[in-house]
């Protein structure tokens, strides 16, 4: 089977992290979010994938190439002008002649896609929306289904006064190719705002699949940090890079860690890193590949991307440090700070 992965978004709500990197390339435990999505697709035998591109397209294309090293065949659909979720899929219509899956490239989930597809076919559904119960947030479309799982009401990102259920649209869909009959060509068109209401009004066979698996939309800094923490504590079933050296401590290849370093998991340390004497690496910390942590630095509950240089005596707590950043000697960076630089300069 084939899948379409949406990776064209700009990710404005994650700035400054997404000033110089497309949102699907944001790392979660040292792997791009998009890579976790592709691994999930491969696990469920969805081995032909189309990825749409727009913002820093070459960064995605250069990393994943033709997909061969992931056991996939990847094609790309580059949008010079954003076409929306449905418009982007319509642009890739030629690739999909049978049942296909649509997923976001910047979410994190371990959903059993095989069961979703089985449900879709059993219901003889034109379009199946994967739903998730949430506690309080309604930044997503809210959906109501009947006793047979047929969608009977849907509102995209409702106001509080319009909330009628706590099951939200995850942006994971299974479609029959007839879906393209409901999407115009070369026009900005959205699944949530346009297609689902159209299908509902036309009383088409559309169904909702309620998932119990993990799902997190990495829409803002808070959700990004939550996804990272959940991955470290094992709340989502994904492949964490590196070797599991002891309980909840993963270390990459060619990494030097001085015997005097204190590490309290869960922690992920990337490949080709150097962690010097007297460093403390506390719980829920990720250190990206090719990073250097100098003597007596203290890292706690923070995310360091690739190539970060932390100087002697620096204290980092509850912060995100972008690619190739240098944190000068004896500086402290605390509580929710984000540091990012333009790698191209």
C-alpha positions, 0 to 999 in steps of 0.5 A: 500500500501507499501513503502520503506524508504531509511535510510542507508546513512552515511550523510558525508556532514552533519558532524560533526552532523552525526559522531554519529547519522544516517542522518535520525535521525537528528531532525527537530523541535525535531523529527527525519527527518525519523519520519516526513516521516513516518507520511506522509506515514501514512497520505496517507494510506501507512501503511506497510513500509520497512526501509533499515539500515546501519550506526548506525542501532540500533539507528533507530530500537530502536526508531521506533521498529515495528512501532505500535505507529505510526500506521504502520507495519515496517520491516527492511532490514540491509545492511552490505555493502551499495548497493546503492539506487536501490540495497537497494530496490532490497534487499527488493524485497520480500516485494513488489508484487504490486505498491509501493512508495520509499522515502528518510528518510532524506528529508522533504516534505508534498507532497500529495502522494495519488495524485502521486499514482493516477497519476502513475496509470492513466499513466499506468507507470512502474516508476514515478519520482517526480520532483521539480523546483529549482532556481539554485542548481543542486546537483540532477538529472535533468529531462526533460518531454514532454507535456504528462509528459513522461520522455524524458531526464535525467542526474544524477547530471550534470555539469553546461554545461549539465544543460537543465532544472530546474526540479530535481529528488526528490528521491520520486518514485512510481514503479511497481514490474516489476522494479526489472527486471532492478536491479541486485542482490547483487550489488551496483546499483543506481536509478539515475546513473543506473536504470533511464538511463536504462529505458529511453534507453529502451523506457519504460513507465516512467513519471515525476510528477511535485510537487508544495508542499514543499520539502527539501533534508537535504544534508548539514548544510545549507539545514538542517538549512533551513528545520528547519526554514521552519518548524518553519515558517509553510512553510511545513505542519508537526506535531510540538510536544508540545502545541501551547501556543501562536502564533508560540510558542510550548512547550512540557510537564513537562517543566518549564519556569520562568515568566521572560523569554522572548520568541519571536516566532517562537520557539519550546521548548521540554519536560522536559526542564528548562528555568531559570530567565532572559533567552531570547529565540529569533525567529527561535530557537529550544530547544531539550527535557531534556535541561537546559538553565541557567539564562541570557542566550541568544538564537537566531536562533539556534538549540539545540538537546536533553539534552543540558545544556547552562550555565549562561550568554551564548550567542548562535546565528545561531548555532547547538548544538548536543545531551548532549552538555554542553556550559560553563558559559559566552561563546558566540557561533556565526554564523554557529558554530556546536558543537557535542559530542560522547554520547557513551563516 
